[in-house]
């Protein structure tokens, strides 16, 4: 039994139910303890939607009382009206897979009987990152965003369009006027207004003149904090996550295209910062672009399938994107601090623009995490000619979707660059 629990006999995608439940539990544990944005969503589960592909929720509005006084002759009342609204969620298939050969170092996870470690530390973290990104994108789909420096769009944000601390206090006021329930702290049962934002925005708040910033350890010494919580300002508790920094998503300053396709593993300098030797032996150490004009060593650039549109750079919904730091430029051949982990065809774009710092001020579960089939682990059998390629992954039938836009506000700004 021990060998099965550790996963060394996970040889088929048709695993017994108890085993699927066990690894599902590990995935959910990693998601619960390490995610930043997913805990702020409303979990909605309907297993019948596995067959229909759609979850439909019907809600009944609260009544509107008529508080006019009654006359003695008013023996019949019109009565309070009941009405409804529906929310429809069309589920999507999401998942990812790890592939490695029998001679890869990664296989030691399985050979040592540590399938549990592979699920928790590799597949679980992959799922956590994946779902956090989906949750972030759903939050950023808010129909009424606020832009710093009185700007009216993401494209209009300039490098000095910084987050003003008063924006957080104003957002809290707006939410309270909408009578939001507040975010329940899972540790102490209290409710709060929470802002999930970038470390740079938090720094700009701390450095603002007359800042009232209070570090988390000054008001909470029992460890009852949200994951990533660092402090409070204006009655808003701040959680930091680099996930909210959208690299090169603002106004574009320089853009070019790839002159040749990039294979996964290509692009890393042989030595980075005199310390690291990234990438695999034999990988291409440069990528070719159409033109390197406007790019300099030290720039963080994004390779993606998305060209600039509407005056802005890379959209957060583009899953092809990867951001890297330029470490060397030789004419139109460029090297980076890390290899690219995805393949990119020629004519993909390399973009440099203003980084957008998104801040979600949350007063309740404004995004639904709708599930028709829970994310679970699969391990299909080897089927290559040499029976050498292992595959372990996760899959779910789910969607992150805007749910209660009145429960949160989104503020987009630039960040200081010192």
C-alpha positions in Angstrom: 0.0 0.0 0.0 2.8 2.4 0.8 4.3 2.1 -2.7 0.9 3.0 -4.2 0.5 6.1 -1.9 3.9 7.4 -2.8 3.1 6.9 -6.5 5.8 4.6 -7.7 3.1 2.4 -9.3 1.4 5.4 -11.0 1.6 3.8 -14.4 -1.7 4.6 -16.0 -4.1 7.5 -16.5 -6.9 5.2 -15.2 -5.9 5.5 -11.5 -8.3 4.1 -8.9 -10.7 6.6 -7.3 -9.0 6.7 -3.9 -5.7 7.6 -5.6 -7.3 10.3 -7.7 -8.8 11.7 -4.5 -5.5 11.6 -2.7 -3.6 13.6 -5.4 -6.6 15.9 -5.8 -6.2 16.7 -2.1 -2.5 17.5 -2.6 -3.3 19.8 -5.5 -5.9 21.7 -3.4 -3.6 21.9 -0.4 -0.9 23.6 -2.6 -3.6 25.9 -4.1 -5.0 26.8 -0.7 -1.7 27.5 1.0 0.3 29.2 -1.7 -2.2 31.1 -4.0 -2.5 34.8 -3.7 -5.7 35.6 -5.8 -7.6 32.3 -5.9 -8.7 32.6 -2.2 -10.5 35.9 -3.0 -12.7 34.1 -5.5 -16.1 32.5 -4.9 -15.9 28.8 -5.4 -18.9 27.4 -7.4 -19.1 23.7 -8.1 -21.6 21.9 -10.2 -20.6 18.4 -11.4 -23.5 18.2 -13.8 -21.8 20.9 -15.8 -19.2 18.4 -16.8 -21.8 17.2 -19.3 -23.5 20.5 -20.2 -20.4 22.7 -20.2 -22.3 25.5 -18.6 -23.1 26.5 -15.0 -26.2 28.7 -14.6 -26.9 30.4 -11.3 -30.2 32.0 -10.5 -30.4 34.6 -7.7 -33.3 36.3 -6.0 -33.0 40.0 -5.4 -33.7 41.4 -1.9 -37.1 43.1 -1.6 -37.5 46.8 -1.5 -39.8 47.7 1.4 -42.4 50.5 1.1 -42.2 52.3 4.5 -45.2 54.6 3.9 -47.7 54.6 6.7 -50.9 52.7 6.3 -54.5 53.9 6.7 -57.0 51.9 8.7 -58.9 51.2 5.4 -55.8 49.6 3.8 -56.7 46.0 4.4 -55.1 44.7 1.2 -51.4 45.3 0.5 -49.7 45.1 -2.9 -46.9 43.1 -1.2 -43.1 43.1 -1.8 -42.0 42.1 -5.3 -39.6 39.2 -5.9 -37.4 39.2 -8.9 -34.4 37.3 -10.1 -31.2 37.5 -12.2 -29.1 34.7 -13.7 -25.3 34.4 -14.2 -24.0 32.0 -16.8 -20.5 30.5 -16.8 -19.3 28.6 -19.9 -16.6 26.2 -18.6 -13.2 25.7 -20.3 -10.7 22.9 -20.3 -7.4 23.9 -18.5 -4.4 21.9 -17.6 -0.7 21.3 -18.2 1.7 18.4 -18.3 5.3 17.7 -17.3 7.3 15.5 -19.8 10.6 13.9 -19.0 12.7 10.9 -20.1 13.7 8.0 -18.0 17.2 9.5 -18.0 16.2 12.9 -16.8 17.1 14.1 -13.3 13.4 14.8 -12.8 12.7 11.1 -12.9 14.4 10.8 -9.5 11.2 12.1 -8.0 9.4 8.9 -9.1 12.3 6.5 -8.7 12.8 7.6 -5.1 9.1 6.9 -4.5 8.3 10.6 -4.1 5.3 11.0 -6.5 3.8 13.0 -3.6 6.7 15.5 -3.9 6.3 15.8 -7.6 2.6 16.5 -7.3 2.9 19.0 -4.5 6.1 20.8 -5.6 6.0 20.7 -9.3 2.5 19.9 -10.7 0.9 21.7 -7.7 2.9 24.8 -8.2 2.3 24.8 -11.9 -1.5 24.6 -11.2 -1.2 27.4 -8.6 0.6 29.7 -11.0 -1.9 28.8 -13.8 -5.0 29.4 -11.7 -3.6 32.6 -10.1 -3.1 34.0 -13.6 -6.7 33.0 -14.6 -8.0 34.7 -11.4 -5.9 37.8 -12.0 -7.1 38.1 -15.6 -10.7 37.8 -14.4 -10.2 40.5 -11.8 -8.6 42.7 -14.5 -11.7 42.3 -16.8 -13.5 44.7 -14.5 -15.7 47.0 -16.8 -15.0 50.2 -14.9 -11.3 50.5 -14.1 -9.7 53.5 -12.5 -6.4 54.8 -13.9 -3.8 56.7 -11.9 -3.0 60.4 -12.5 -6.5 60.9 -13.8 -5.7 59.0 -17.0 -8.6 57.5 -19.0 -6.9 54.3 -20.3 -4.0 52.0 -19.9 -2.4 53.4 -23.1 -2.4 56.9 -21.6 -0.4 55.9 -18.5 3.0 57.6 -18.4 6.1 56.6 -16.4 5.1 59.1 -13.7 1.5 58.0 -13.4 2.1 56.5 -10.0 -0.4 55.1 -7.5 -1.6 57.7 -5.1 -2.4 56.4 -1.6 -5.7 58.3 -1.6 -6.9 56.0 -4.4 -7.0 53.1 -1.9 -9.0 55.1 0.6 -11.4 56.3 -2.1 -11.8 52.7 -3.4 -12.7 51.6 0.1 -15.3 54.3 0.3 -16.9 53.2 -3.0 -17.0 49.6 -1.8 -18.6 50.6 1.5 -21.2 52.6 -0.3 -22.0 49.5 -2.3 -22.4 47.7 1.1 -19.9 45.0 0.3 -19.5 42.2 2.8 -15.8 42.5 3.2 -13.2 39.7 2.7 -13.3 37.1 5.5 -9.9 36.4 7.0 -9.7 32.6 7.0 -7.7 32.7 10.2 -9.6 34.9 12.6 -13.1 35.2 11.0 -12.9 39.0 10.7 -13.7 40.9 7.5 -11.6 43.5 5.7 -11.0 45.4 2.5 -7.9 43.9 0.8 -5.8 45.3 -2.0 -3.7 42.9 -4.0 -1.0 44.8 -5.7 2.7 44.9 -6.7 5.7 45.4 -4.4 6.5 48.6 -6.3 3.1 50.1 -5.6 3.5 49.3 -1.9 6.9 50.9 -2.0 5.4 54.0 -3.6 2.7 54.2 -0.9 5.4 53.9 1.8 7.5 56.6 0.3 4.6 59.0 -0.3 4.6 62.3 1.6 2.8 61.9 4.9 2.3 58.2 4.4 0.3 56.4 7.1 1.6 53.0 6.2 1.7 50.4 9.0 3.7 47.2 8.6 1.7 44.0 9.2 3.8 43.0 12.2 2.7 46.1 14.1 -1.0 45.3 14.0 -1.0 41.5 13.7 1.5 39.4 15.8 -0.4 36.1 15.8 0.3 35.2 12.2 -3.3 35.6 11.2 -2.6 37.3 7.9 -3.6 36.7 4.3 -1.0 35.0 2.2 1.4 37.8 1.1 0.0 40.4 3.4 2.6 43.1 4.3 0.8 46.1 5.8 -2.2 48.5 6.0 -3.0 52.0 4.8 -6.2 53.9 5.1 -8.0 50.9 6.6 -7.1 48.7 3.6 -4.9 45.6 4.1 -2.3 45.2 1.4 -1.2 41.9 -0.2 1.8 41.9 -2.5 2.3 39.8 -5.6 4.5 40.2 -8.6 1.7 38.6 -10.6 0.0 42.0 -10.6 2.9 43.6 -12.4 2.1 43.4 -16.1 5.4 43.7 -17.9 5.4 45.8 -21.1 1.6 46.0 -21.0 1.4 49.8 -21.2 2.4 52.2 -23.9 4.9 50.6 -26.3 8.3 52.3 -26.6 10.0 49.8 -28.9 8.9 46.7 -30.7 10.4 44.3 -33.2 9.7 40.7 -34.5 11.7 37.5 -34.3 13.7 36.7 -37.4 13.9 33.0 -36.5 11.8 30.6 -34.4 12.8 30.0 -30.8 12.9 26.5 -29.5 12.2 25.8 -25.8 15.5 26.1 -24.0 17.1 28.7 -26.3 18.2 32.2 -25.6 20.2 32.2 -22.4 23.7 33.6 -22.1 26.3 31.0 -21.2 27.1 33.0 -18.1 24.8 35.5 -16.3 25.9 38.0 -13.6 29.2 36.1 -13.4 27.5 33.5 -11.4 24.8 31.5 -13.2 25.2 29.1 -16.1 21.6 28.8 -17.3 20.3 26.5 -20.0 21.3 23.2 -21.4 24.6 22.3 -23.1 24.1 22.6 -26.9 21.2 25.1 -26.7 21.2 28.2 -28.8 22.6 31.1 -26.8 21.1 33.9 -28.8 17.9 34.6 -30.7 17.7 36.6 -33.9 15.4 39.6 -34.2 14.5 41.8 -37.2 16.0 44.9 -35.6 17.7 45.5 -32.2 17.3 49.3 -32.5 15.9 50.9 -29.3 16.8 47.9 -27.1 19.7 48.0 -24.6 21.3 45.5 -22.2 19.3 45.4 -19.0 15.9 45.9 -20.6 13.1 43.6 -19.6 11.4 42.6 -22.8 8.4 40.3 -23.6 8.2 37.8 -26.4 4.6 37.1 -27.3 2.3 36.4 -30.2 0.5 39.7 -29.5 1.4 42.9 -31.4 0.6 46.2 -29.9 -3.0 47.2 -30.3 -4.7 50.4 -29.2 -1.4 51.9 -28.2 -0.7 49.3 -25.6 1.7 46.4 -25.3 1.2 42.8 -24.3 -2.3 41.9 -23.0 -2.4 39.8 -19.8 -4.6 37.2 -21.5 -1.9 36.2 -24.0 -0.6 32.9 -22.7 2.3 32.8 -25.1 4.2 35.6 -23.4 7.6 35.3 -21.6 9.6 38.1 -20.1 13.4 38.1 -19.9 16.2 40.5 -19.2 18.6 41.3 -22.1 22.2 40.4 -21.1 24.0 40.9 -24.5 23.3 42.4 -27.9 25.4 41.6 -30.9 23.9 43.4 -33.9 20.5 41.6 -34.2 21.4 38.6 -32.1 20.3 38.9 -28.4 21.0 36.9 -25.3 19.0 36.8 -22.1 19.3 36.0 -18.4 17.2 32.8 -18.7 16.2 30.4 -21.4 12.8 30.6 -23.0 10.5 27.9 -21.6 8.1 28.0 -24.6 8.6 27.7 -28.3 8.0 30.9 -30.2 7.5 30.9 -34.0 9.2 33.5 -36.2 7.3 36.7 -36.5 6.4 36.7 -32.8 6.9 40.1 -31.2 9.6 41.4 -28.8 8.1 44.3 -27.0 9.4 47.0 -24.6 6.9 49.3 -23.0 5.6 50.8 -19.7 5.0 48.2 -17.0 1.4 48.4 -15.7 0.9 47.9 -12.0 -2.6 46.5 -11.3 -4.2 46.9 -7.9 -7.4 45.0 -7.1 -9.2 46.5 -4.1 -11.4 43.7 -3.0 -14.4 43.9 -0.7 -15.9 40.5 -1.5 -15.7 37.6 -3.9 -16.0 39.5 -7.2 -14.7 36.6 -9.3 -16.2 33.1 -9.5 -14.0 30.0 -9.6 -16.6 27.8 -11.4 -15.8 24.1 -11.5 -17.5 21.3 -13.4 -14.6 18.8 -12.8 -12.0 19.5 -10.1 -8.4 19.8 -11.2 -6.8 16.3 -10.8 -3.6 14.5 -11.6 -3.2 12.2 -14.6 -0.3 10.0 -15.5 -0.9 8.4 -18.9 1.2 5.3 -19.9 4.3 5.7 -22.1 3.5 5.2 -25.7 6.6 6.4 -27.6 8.6 3.8 -29.6 11.3 3.4 -26.9 8.8 3.6 -24.0 11.0 6.3 -22.4 8.9 9.5 -22.1 7.0 10.0 -18.9 4.1 12.4 -18.6 2.4 13.6 -15.4 0.0 16.5 -15.4 -3.2 18.0 -14.2 -6.5 18.8 -15.9 -9.7 20.6 -14.9 -13.0 21.7 -16.4 -13.4 25.2 -14.9 -13.4 28.9 -15.5 -12.5 32.1 -13.6 -15.2 34.7 -14.5 -16.3 38.1 -13.4 -19.0 37.5 -10.8 -19.6 40.6 -8.6 -18.0 43.7 -10.2 -19.5 45.9 -7.5 -17.5 43.9 -4.9 -14.1 45.2 -6.0 -12.3 48.0 -7.9 -9.3 47.8 -10.2 -6.7 50.6 -10.3 -4.0 50.6 -12.9 -0.9 52.7 -12.6 2.8 52.9 -13.5 5.5 52.4 -10.9 8.6 54.3 -9.8 11.7 53.1 -11.7 14.6 53.8 -9.3 
